[in-house]
């Protein structure tokens, strides 16, 4: 095990923060099988408090399954995730009150307006009426949609729906956010707004797990990056460490950017 970067075709490598950050999230040997198919094969990593950790991989690599186990949506076949030292498998309700999830698919009631969506999800988290109202106002300003708060979600553009999706995940002030491809299908202006929101959250000390297929997003946002393929983490480290990577067995040469490295590691075969 190395302190910041590891590389292998099949690895349970763990990134341990060495920049003064305490460990916030510990993923330990997660395995998930569906019948005879092993979707996640012993994945381990840590995330430092207040950092943005990128989890990359082609379709079918196991990213979403890993996130679903981390947030308690799926029970792992084996392994565990602890957040601030609390196990998601042992104390799921306690952990779920401290995390937020921005799913890949829009998870909103589109016939309701922003206020109503936020109020509904705030009730699920057990927030009192006064707290729901003040916090809804705060997050709507934060994502730049307070002035559109009374319009039904169905009237919103894709980028606006993505921003409300983020607001819902933030309503209860989670210390840890999992964001699964939050910029899919949005225009450049909306993407830039989402980036600004994520960077503000980071500056406030929120820990973020971020998945994306856009390599430039990971290059811009992430303190550390893990690349996943076929259920394994195959490389992990800072951007600078990954770009310095060489491995003769897999014919990895010094890449010019993250996308080139990603293709070298995972191949050019189409993933459906």
LUMSE-922009 format. One record per atom (N, C-alpha, C, O, CB): residue in three letters; x, y, z. Coordinates in steps of 0.1 Angstrom, whole numbers, plus 5000, padded with zeros to 4 digits. Each point is the difference from the previous one (the first is absolute). Glycine has a CB too. Example, Ala and Ser with C-alpha at 12.3 -4.5 7.8 and 13.67 -1.06 7.14 Angstrom:
2
ALA513249435078;ALA499150125000;ALA500950125000;ALA501050005007;ALA497149885005;SER501550234981;SER500950115000;SER499250115008;SER500550115001;SER500749834977;
% end
This chain:
272
UNK500849885000;UNK499250125000;UNK500950125000;UNK501050015007;UNK497149875005;UNK501550224980;UNK500850124999;UNK499150125006;UNK498849985000;UNK502549934980;UNK499450205024;UNK499250105006;UNK499250084991;UNK498950055005;UNK502949965011;UNK498550004971;UNK499250094992;UNK499649944986;UNK499050034994;UNK502050155018;UNK499849724983;UNK499849954987;UNK500449864999;UNK501049955005;UNK499450284985;UNK498749695003;UNK500349864997;UNK499649974986;UNK499050064995;UNK500849885030;UNK500849954969;UNK499649964987;UNK500149854999;UNK501049945003;UNK499750284987;UNK498249725005;UNK500149854998;UNK498849974991;UNK499050074999;UNK502149895023;UNK499049924972;UNK498849954992;UNK498949965009;UNK498850014997;UNK502749924985;UNK498850025030;UNK499049965010;UNK500550055014;UNK500949945005;UNK498349864981;UNK500250305019;UNK500550065012;UNK498950045010;UNK498950034996;UNK503050054991;UNK498549915026;UNK499150065010;UNK500750125006;UNK499950025012;UNK499149754993;UNK501750304987;UNK500850125004;UNK499250105008;UNK498850024997;UNK502749944983;UNK499150105030;UNK499350105008;UNK500850135000;UNK501250005003;UNK497949825012;UNK500250284981;UNK500650145000;UNK499950055014;UNK498850005005;UNK500750044971;UNK501649995031;UNK499950065013;UNK500550144999;UNK501150034996;UNK499349755015;UNK498850324994;UNK500450144999;UNK501350035007;UNK500149965012;UNK497550104986;UNK503350014996;UNK501250045006;UNK500250155000;UNK501150055001;UNK499949734992;UNK497950295005;UNK500150154999;UNK499450065013;UNK499650114999;UNK500349884976;UNK500149945036;UNK499450055012;UNK498549985002;UNK499550035010;UNK502350134989;UNK497549784991;UNK498649985001;UNK499849875008;UNK500749904998;UNK498950224980;UNK499449885031;UNK499649875006;UNK499249924991;UNK499450064990;UNK500650055032;UNK500049764979;UNK499149914992;UNK498650025003;UNK499649995012;UNK502349844986;UNK497350204992;UNK498550025002;UNK499249874996;UNK499149965007;UNK501250294989;UNK500149694993;UNK499349894995;UNK501049884998;UNK501150024994;UNK497250134994;UNK501449745017;UNK500849884998;UNK499249894993;UNK499049955006;UNK502450115015;UNK499049904967;UNK499349904993;UNK501049875001;UNK501150014996;UNK497750164988;UNK500649735021;UNK500949885004;UNK499549874993;UNK499049945004;UNK501550175018;UNK500249854968;UNK499949874993;UNK498549984996;UNK499549895002;UNK502450035012;UNK497550174979;UNK498649984996;UNK499949904989;UNK500850014990;UNK498750235016;UNK499649674995;UNK499749904990;UNK498550004998;UNK499250005009;UNK502949864997;UNK497550134981;UNK498649984997;UNK499849904989;UNK500650024989;UNK498950225018;UNK499749664995;UNK499749904990;UNK498550004997;UNK499250025009;UNK502849844998;UNK497750124980;UNK498649984996;UNK500049874993;UNK500449984988;UNK499250275009;UNK499949655010;UNK500049864995;UNK501449964998;UNK500849995010;UNK497150044978;UNK502549935000;UNK501449964998;UNK500950114996;UNK501249994998;UNK497949794995;UNK500350345005;UNK500850124995;UNK500550085012;UNK499350045009;UNK499449974970;UNK502750015022;UNK500650085010;UNK500250144995;UNK501050024992;UNK500149775018;UNK498150304994;UNK500050144994;UNK501150085007;UNK500650084993;UNK497049905002;UNK502650005017;UNK501150075008;UNK500849905007;UNK499549915007;UNK499150304996;UNK502749804996;UNK500949895004;UNK501150045010;UNK501250004997;UNK498449904980;UNK499950145034;UNK500950045011;UNK500650144999;UNK501250015000;UNK499349755001;UNK498750344998;UNK500450144998;UNK500250065014;UNK499249995009;UNK499650034969;UNK502450055023;UNK500350075012;UNK500750134997;UNK500850014991;UNK499549785021;UNK499350324995;UNK500650134999;UNK499650085012;UNK499049975007;UNK501150024968;UNK500650125028;UNK499650105010;UNK499850134993;UNK500650034990;UNK500649845029;UNK498050224987;UNK499850144996;UNK500350095012;UNK499449985010;UNK498949954972;UNK502650175016;UNK500350095010;UNK498950105002;UNK499350044991;UNK503149935004;UNK497450085017;UNK499050105003;UNK500250124992;UNK501150065000;UNK498749855023;UNK499250144970;UNK500050124993;UNK500749994986;UNK500250104994;UNK499850015027;UNK500249774974;UNK500649994987;UNK498949954990;UNK499049955003;UNK503350005007;UNK498050074977;UNK499249944989;UNK500849884995;UNK501150024995;UNK497950214999;UNK500449665006;UNK500649874996;UNK499349954988;UNK498849985000;UNK501849975024;UNK500150044965;UNK499449964987;UNK500149854999;UNK501049935002;UNK499750284988;UNK498149735006;UNK499949864997;UNK499749984985;UNK498850034996;UNK500549915028;UNK501650024968;UNK499849994985;UNK500049864996;UNK500549915006;UNK500650314991;UNK498349764991;UNK500049874994;UNK499049994989;UNK499150084999;UNK501649825023;UNK499650014968;UNK499049984989;UNK498749945005;UNK499949965012;UNK502050014972;UNK497150035007;UNK498749945003;UNK500249865005;UNK500849924994;UNK498050234989;UNK500549815028;UNK500149865005;UNK501249975009;UNK500349895003;UNK498650054976;UNK501950175024;UNK501249985008;UNK499749975015;UNK500849945007;UNK500450214977;UNK497649895020;UNK499649975014;UNK499850135008;UNK499949995013;UNK501249794985;UNK499150344996;UNK499950125008;UNK498750025007;UNK499950025012;UNK501750084971;UNK497349905009;UNK498750025006;UNK499649905011;UNK499450035010;UNK499950074968;UNK501149775019;UNK499849905010;UNK500850035013;UNK499449985011;UNK500249854971;UNK501650225017;UNK500850035011;UNK499350125008;UNK499949995012;UNK502249944976;UNK497450175005;UNK499350115006;UNK498849955007;UNK499750045012;UNK501250124971;UNK498349755011;UNK498849955006;UNK500249935013;UNK499250005009;UNK499949984968;UNK502149955023;UNK500349935013;UNK500550105010;UNK499749995012;UNK500949814975;UNK500150305009;UNK500550105010;UNK498950085006;UNK500150045012;UNK502049984975;UNK496850005006;UNK498950085006;UNK498949925006;UNK499050055005;UNK501550124978;UNK499749695017;UNK499049915006;UNK498949964991;UNK499049945005;UNK501650175016;UNK499449934966;UNK498949964991;UNK500149854997;UNK499049934999;UNK500950304991;UNK501349725009;UNK500349864998;UNK500849955011;UNK500950065005;UNK499049974970;UNK499749855030;UNK500849935010;UNK501249934994;UNK499849934990;UNK498250045024;UNK503250054990;UNK501249944994;UNK499949855003;UNK499549955010;UNK501950254993;UNK499249724988;UNK500149865002;UNK501049985011;UNK499949915009;UNK499650034967;UNK501650145024;UNK500950015012;UNK500750134999;UNK499950084991;UNK500549675009;UNK500350295011;UNK500650135001;UNK499150105007;UNK498949975004;UNK502449984976;UNK499250175021;UNK499250105008;UNK500650144996;UNK501050024994;UNK498649825025;UNK499650264984;UNK500450144999;UNK499750075013;UNK498949985006;UNK500650034970;UNK501550065029;UNK499850085013;UNK500250144996;UNK500950044993;UNK499949775022;UNK498350284991;UNK500050144998;UNK500150075013;UNK499149985008;UNK499550004971;UNK502550095023;UNK500350055014;UNK500049895010;UNK499550025011;UNK499550204982;UNK501549675003;UNK500149895009;UNK498749915003;UNK500149915007;UNK501750225003;UNK497149914983;UNK498849935002;UNK499749914988;UNK500150044988;UNK499050155026;UNK500649684988;UNK499849904990;UNK498650024993;UNK499050005007;UNK502549845005;UNK498550164975;UNK498750014992;UNK499249875002;UNK498850004999;UNK502250164985;UNK499749725017;UNK499349875001;UNK499549985014;UNK498949945002;UNK502649974981;UNK499250155028;UNK499549985014;UNK499050105004;UNK499149975007;UNK503149934998;UNK498050234990;UNK499250115005;UNK499550084988;UNK500450124999;UNK500849895023;UNK498049934969;UNK499750074987;UNK499250135002;UNK500350104993;UNK499749684996;UNK499150235020;UNK499250125002;UNK500950115005;UNK499850124996;UNK498149745009;UNK503050115004;UNK500850105006;UNK500950064989;UNK500250124999;UNK499849775023;UNK500650024969;UNK500950054989;UNK499250084990;UNK500450104996;UNK501049705008;UNK497450154993;UNK499250074989;UNK499650145004;UNK499850094991;UNK499449695002;UNK500850255020;UNK499750145004;UNK501150094998;UNK499950135001;UNK498549785015;UNK502850044981;UNK501250084999;UNK500550014986;UNK501150064997;UNK499549885026;UNK498849994967;UNK500450004986;UNK498950054991;UNK498950005003;UNK502649815002;UNK499050234983;UNK499050044990;UNK500449934987;UNK501249984997;UNK498450255014;UNK499549744981;UNK500249934987;UNK499450084989;UNK498850035000;UNK501349755011;UNK500750254979;UNK499550064987;UNK500149894990;UNK501049974994;UNK499850275012;UNK498049704991;UNK500049884991;UNK500250044985;UNK499850124997;UNK498849765020;UNK501850024975;UNK500250024986;UNK498750044994;UNK499950094991;UNK501949755009;UNK497150105004;UNK498750034994;UNK499350115009;UNK500250015012;UNK499549764979;UNK499550325003;UNK499450105007;UNK499049945010;UNK499149934995;UNK501250234985;UNK499849875033;UNK499149945010;UNK499150115006;UNK500350045012;UNK501449784993;UNK497450234987;UNK499150115005;UNK498649974996;UNK499749924991;UNK502250255007;UNK497249895009;UNK498550004997;UNK499850124990;UNK499950115005;UNK499449775017;UNK500650094965;UNK500050104990;UNK498750095000;UNK500050114994;UNK501549754993;UNK497450095019;UNK498850085000;UNK500050095012;UNK499150095001;UNK499749734988;UNK502150175020;UNK500250095011;UNK501050114997;UNK500849984991;UNK498649835025;UNK500650304991;UNK501050104998;UNK501249975009;UNK500049915008;UNK498250264986;UNK502849925005;UNK501249985008;UNK499850005015;UNK500549925007;UNK500750194974;UNK498049995024;UNK499750015014;UNK499449865005;UNK500449955010;UNK499250304988;UNK499449704994;UNK499349885004;UNK500949885000;UNK499949915009;UNK498050194982;UNK502949894999;UNK501049895000;UNK500950005012;UNK500249905006;UNK499750104969;UNK500750125027;UNK500950015012;UNK499349985013;UNK500649935009;UNK500750234978;UNK497549885014;UNK499249985013;UNK499749855002;UNK500149955011;UNK498950284986;UNK500749714992;UNK499749855001;UNK501249925005;UNK500049925009;UNK498350114972;UNK502950005012;UNK501249925004;UNK500550055013;UNK500649925008;UNK500050054968;UNK499250155028;UNK500350045014;UNK499249935010;UNK500649975011;UNK500050254980;UNK498249755006;UNK499249925010;UNK500549865001;UNK500049955011;UNK498050194983;UNK502449814995;UNK500649865001;UNK501250005009;UNK500249905007;UNK499050054970;UNK501650155023;UNK501150015009;UNK499750045015;UNK500850025008;UNK500650044972;UNK497349965022;UNK499550035014;UNK500250155004;UNK500150035011;UNK500549744994;UNK499650324985;UNK500250145003;UNK498750075004;UNK498949974994;UNK503050034990;UNK498150095025;UNK498850075005;UNK499750104989;UNK500850044991;UNK499849935033;UNK498150084976;UNK499550084990;UNK500850134998;UNK500350044989;UNK497449875016;UNK502650165006;UNK500850125000;UNK501449984994;UNK500450084992;UNK498350005028;UNK501949814984;UNK501349974994;UNK499949974985;UNK500950044993;UNK499849875030;UNK498350014973;UNK499849974986;UNK499950134992;UNK500650014989;UNK498349775017;UNK500350314999;UNK499850124992;UNK501350094999;UNK500450044989;UNK497249965018;UNK503150015004;UNK501250094999;UNK501149934992;UNK500850064993;UNK498650035030;UNK500749784979;UNK501049924993;UNK499750004985;UNK500950004991;UNK499649865029;UNK498250124976;UNK499650014986;UNK500450134993;UNK500550004989;UNK497649845017;UNK501650275001;UNK500450134995;UNK501550014998;UNK500450054990;UNK497650055022;UNK502749854997;UNK501550005000;UNK500549934988;UNK500950054992;UNK499249975033;UNK499549854973;UNK500549924989;UNK499550054986;UNK500749984990;UNK499449825026;UNK498750254984;UNK499650064987;UNK500850124996;UNK500350014988;UNK497449915017;UNK502750165004;UNK500950114997;UNK501349954996;UNK500750054991;UNK498250105025;UNK501649744991;UNK501349944997;UNK500149954986;UNK501050014994;UNK499149935030;UNK498850004971;UNK500049944986;UNK499550104990;UNK499949974988;UNK499949805021;UNK499950354995;UNK499550114991;UNK498649984994;UNK499850054989;UNK502649975006;UNK496749925013;UNK498749984995;UNK498950055010;UNK498849954999;UNK502149854988;UNK499450295022;UNK499050055009;UNK498950074993;UNK498849995004;UNK503050035013;UNK498550064973;UNK499050074993;UNK499049914992;UNK498950054996;UNK502750145002;UNK498849695000;UNK499149904992;UNK499449905010;UNK499549894995;UNK501950144984;UNK498650005033;UNK499649905011;UNK498549954999;UNK499749895004;UNK502050225010;UNK497549974980;UNK498549974999;UNK499649944987;UNK498849964998;UNK500850225018;UNK501349804975;UNK499749944987;UNK500149845001;UNK500949955007;UNK499950264981;UNK498349725006;UNK500149855000;UNK501349964993;UNK500550064990;UNK497049925010;UNK503149915006;UNK501349954994;UNK499949974986;UNK501050004992;UNK499649915031;UNK498250054972;UNK499849964986;UNK500350114991;UNK500349974988;UNK498049875019;UNK501750284997;UNK500350124992;UNK501550034999;UNK500450084991;UNK497450015015;UNK503049845002;UNK501450035001;UNK500849934989;UNK499649894995;UNK500150145029;UNK501450044972;UNK500949944990;UNK500849885007;UNK499949995013;UNK500350234975;UNK500549705004;UNK500749895006;UNK501150055010;UNK500149945011;UNK499549934968;UNK501050245018;UNK501050065010;UNK499450045013;UNK500649985010;UNK500850094970;UNK497450005019;UNK499350045012;UNK499649885008;UNK500150015013;UNK499150204975;UNK500349695006;UNK499649885007;UNK501249945007;UNK499949955012;UNK498350014972;UNK503050045010;UNK501249945006;UNK500350095013;UNK500549945010;UNK500449984967;UNK499050215022;UNK500350085011;UNK499049985012;UNK500450005011;UNK500650174973;UNK497749815013;UNK499149975010;UNK500249865006;UNK499949985012;UNK498450174977;UNK502249765003;UNK500449875004;UNK501150015011;UNK500049935010;UNK499349974967;UNK501650195020;UNK501150035010;UNK499450065013;UNK500549975011;UNK501250054970;UNK497450085017;UNK499450065011;UNK499349915010;UNK500250015012;UNK499650194974;UNK499549705008;UNK499349905008;UNK501149925008;UNK499749975012;UNK498450014971;UNK503049985011;UNK501049935007;UNK500750085011;UNK500549945010;UNK499949934969;UNK499550265021;UNK500650095010;UNK499150055010;UNK500450065010;UNK501150014973;UNK497249905016;UNK499050065009;UNK500349985015;UNK499750095008;UNK498649874974;UNK502249925022;UNK500349975014;UNK501450035004;UNK500549955010;UNK497749884988;UNK502650244994;UNK501350045003;UNK501049885002;UNK500649995011;UNK498550234999;UNK500949694981;UNK500949885001;UNK501550045000;UNK500450104994;UNK497849764995;UNK502650075019;UNK501450025000;UNK500749924988;UNK501150044997;UNK498849995028;UNK499449884969;UNK500549924990;UNK499049994988;UNK498949955003;UNK502649925013;UNK498950174972;UNK499149994988;UNK500649904990;UNK501250004997;UNK498150245007;UNK499849684991;UNK500449914989;UNK499350054987;UNK498850015000;UNK501549795016;UNK500550234974;UNK499450064988;UNK500349914988;UNK501249984996;UNK499150255014;UNK498749704985;UNK500149914989;UNK499750064987;UNK498950014996;UNK500549805019;UNK501750244978;UNK499850064986;UNK499050125001;UNK499049994992;UNK501649784997;UNK499750335019;UNK499050105001;UNK499850104989;UNK499150085000;UNK501449905023;UNK500450014967;UNK500050104988;UNK499549934987;UNK500150064990;UNK501750075021;UNK497749754990;UNK499549934988;UNK498950084993;UNK499050045006;UNK501649745004;UNK499650254977;UNK499050064992;UNK499750155002;UNK499050054997;UNK500149735003;UNK501950295006;UNK499850145002;UNK500850094991;UNK501149954996;UNK498350005028;UNK500250174974;UNK500850094991;UNK501250055008;UNK500149995012;UNK497850084975;UNK503150005006;UNK501250045006;UNK499850105011;UNK500750005011;UNK500449974968;UNK497950125020;UNK499750105011;UNK499549935012;UNK500450035011;UNK499050144972;UNK499749735016;UNK499549935011;UNK501149925007;UNK500149995012;UNK497649994977;UNK503249965002;UNK501149925006;UNK500950095008;UNK500549965011;UNK499449884969;UNK500450285015;UNK500950095007;UNK499350045014;UNK500750015010;UNK500350084968;UNK497749935022;UNK499350035012;UNK500149895010;UNK500250025012;UNK498250134975;UNK501549735008;UNK500149885009;UNK501449995006;UNK500249975012;UNK498049914974;UNK502850155005;UNK501450005005;UNK500250105011;UNK500649975011;UNK500249964967;UNK498650195020;UNK500150115010;UNK499449955013;UNK500550035011;UNK499550154971;UNK498849765017;UNK499349955012;UNK500949895008;UNK500150015012;UNK497750044977;UNK502849865003;UNK500849895006;UNK501250065007;UNK500449965011;UNK498849884972;UNK501450265011;UNK501250065005;UNK499750085013;UNK500850015009;UNK500250004968;UNK497850055023;UNK499650075012;UNK499749905012;UNK500450035011;UNK498650164975;UNK500449705011;UNK499849905010;UNK501449955005;UNK500149985012;UNK497749954977;UNK503150045002;UNK501349965005;UNK500750115009;UNK500549965010;UNK499849914969;UNK499550255017;UNK500650115009;UNK499350015013;UNK500650055010;UNK500050084969;UNK498249825022;UNK499350005013;UNK500349875008;UNK499549995012;UNK498750144978;UNK502749795005;UNK500449885007;UNK499249874998;UNK500249905007;UNK500650265009;UNK498349854974;UNK499349884996;UNK500949904993;UNK500750044991;UNK497150095008;UNK502149745004;UNK500749904993;UNK499249944989;UNK498849985002;UNK502449965019;UNK499450044967;UNK499249974988;UNK500649884993;UNK501250004997;UNK498150245001;UNK499949664999;UNK500449904990;UNK499350034987;UNK498850024999;UNK501449805020;UNK500650194970;UNK499650054988;UNK500349904989;UNK501149964998;UNK499250275009;UNK498649724985;UNK500249924989;UNK499750074987;UNK499150095000;UNK500449715014;UNK501250184975;UNK499850074988;UNK500649924988;UNK501049925003;UNK498950305009;UNK499649804976;UNK500749954988;UNK500850114993;UNK500649974990;UNK497549865007;UNK501850295009;UNK500750114994;UNK501450025007;UNK500050055012;UNK497850064981;UNK503349855001;UNK501250015007;UNK500550145004;UNK500650015010;UNK500049794976;UNK499050305006;UNK500350135004;UNK499450055013;UNK500550085007;UNK499849974969;UNK498549895027;UNK499450035013;UNK500849955011;UNK500250075010;UNK497649924979;UNK502749895010;UNK500849945011;UNK501350075001;UNK500550035011;UNK498549754985;UNK501650264993;UNK501250085000;UNK499850135008;UNK500950055007;UNK499949854971;UNK498150165019;UNK499750135007;UNK499749995015;UNK500550085008;UNK498750004969;UNK500049825026;UNK499450005013;UNK500749925011;UNK499950035012;UNK498050014976;UNK502749855008;UNK500349895009;UNK501450015006;UNK500950024993;UNK497549844995;UNK501650135026;UNK501349995007;UNK500749864997;UNK501250004998;UNK497950165020;UNK500149744982;UNK500549864997;UNK499049934991;UNK498850035000;UNK502449965022;UNK499349924970;UNK499249934990;UNK500349855000;UNK501149965001;UNK498950254985;UNK498949715014;UNK500149864998;UNK499449964987;UNK498950054997;UNK501149915028;UNK500749954968;UNK499549954987;UNK499649865003;UNK500749915004;UNK500750244981;UNK497349825011;UNK499449865003;UNK499849944987;UNK499650064990;UNK499450025031;UNK501249784978;UNK499649924988;UNK499849865004;UNK500749945008;UNK500650214977;UNK497649795010;UNK499749865002;UNK499949975015;UNK500449895005;UNK500750054974;UNK498350165029;UNK499849975014;UNK501250035009;UNK499949985012;UNK498549864981;UNK502750205001;UNK501250035008;UNK500450144999;UNK499750074990;UNK501149705007;UNK499950285013;UNK500850134998;UNK501349964994;UNK500849925006;UNK498150205014;UNK501549944969;UNK501249974993;UNK501150115001;UNK501149974997;UNK497549894987;UNK501050255020;UNK501050115003;UNK499350105009;UNK498850034999;UNK502349944978;UNK499850095031;UNK499550105010;UNK501150105004;UNK501149955002;UNK497249885007;UNK501450294992;UNK501050105004;UNK499550144997;UNK498950024995;UNK502949815001;UNK499150275005;UNK499850134996;UNK500150004984;UNK500549914994;UNK500450195028;UNK498650014972;UNK500150014986;UNK501550004996;UNK500349934990;UNK497650205009;UNK502949945008;UNK501550004996;UNK500649865001;UNK500849964992;UNK499350275016;UNK499549695002;UNK500549865002;UNK499549914989;UNK500849924994;UNK499350125030;UNK498649984972;UNK499549914990;UNK500650034986;UNK500349914992;UNK497650085021;UNK502450144984;UNK500650044988;UNK501549964999;UNK500550004989;UNK497850195009;UNK502349785013;UNK501449955000;UNK500049855000;UNK501149945001;UNK499650265012;UNK498249744985;UNK499949855001;UNK500649934988;UNK499850054989;UNK498249985025;UNK502849874989;UNK500549914989;UNK499949855005;UNK500249975012;UNK501450214979;UNK498049745000;UNK499949865003;UNK500349914988;UNK499250004990;UNK499150055028;UNK502849884981;UNK500449934988;UNK499049884997;UNK499849974989;UNK502650105016;UNK497149875006;UNK499149894998;UNK498850034992;UNK499449924992;UNK501449985029;UNK498750234981;UNK498850044993;UNK500350104990;UNK499150074994;UNK499549885026;UNK502650074976;UNK500550094990;UNK499550145002;UNK499650074991;UNK500449744993;UNK500050235029;UNK499650145003;UNK501250094999;UNK501049985007;UNK497249945008;UNK501850184976;UNK501050094998;UNK499650135007;UNK498850025004;UNK501949884974;UNK500250195024;UNK499650135007;UNK499050074992;UNK500250044988;UNK502149985022;UNK496549994995;UNK498950074992;UNK500150155001;UNK500650065008;UNK497949744997;UNK500850264985;UNK500050154999;UNK498850065007;UNK500050125003;UNK501149864975;UNK498049935026;UNK498850055008;UNK499249885005;UNK500349894997;UNK499650324989;UNK499249825023;UNK499249905007;UNK499349914990;UNK499949885002;UNK499950275018;UNK499649914969;UNK499249924991;UNK501049904993;UNK499649884998;UNK498850314998;UNK502849855000;UNK500949904994;UNK500449895009;UNK500049884996;UNK500950314990;UNK499349845027;UNK500349905010;UNK498849905001;UNK500249885001;UNK501450285011;UNK497249904989;UNK498849925002;UNK499849904988;UNK499749885003;UNK499250315009;UNK501449854976;UNK499949914989;UNK501149905000;UNK499749884997;UNK499250304989;UNK502349865018;UNK501149905001;UNK499649895010;UNK500349884997;UNK501350304996;UNK497849865018;UNK499849905011;UNK498749924997;UNK500049885003;UNK501150285013;UNK497949904978;UNK498749924999;UNK499849964985;UNK499049924998;UNK500150215021;UNK501749914972;UNK499849954986;UNK499150084992;UNK499350095005;UNK501249695003;UNK499450194979;UNK499150074991;UNK498749934996;UNK499250054993;UNK502950054998;UNK497849785015;UNK498849924997;UNK498750085005;UNK500050045012;UNK501349744989;UNK497750224991;UNK498750075004;UNK499449935011;UNK499949875000;UNK499850214977;UNK499749995033;UNK499349945012;UNK498650044998;UNK499650125000;UNK502449895015;UNK497149894985;UNK498550034999;UNK499349975014;UNK498850025001;UNK501349934974;
% end
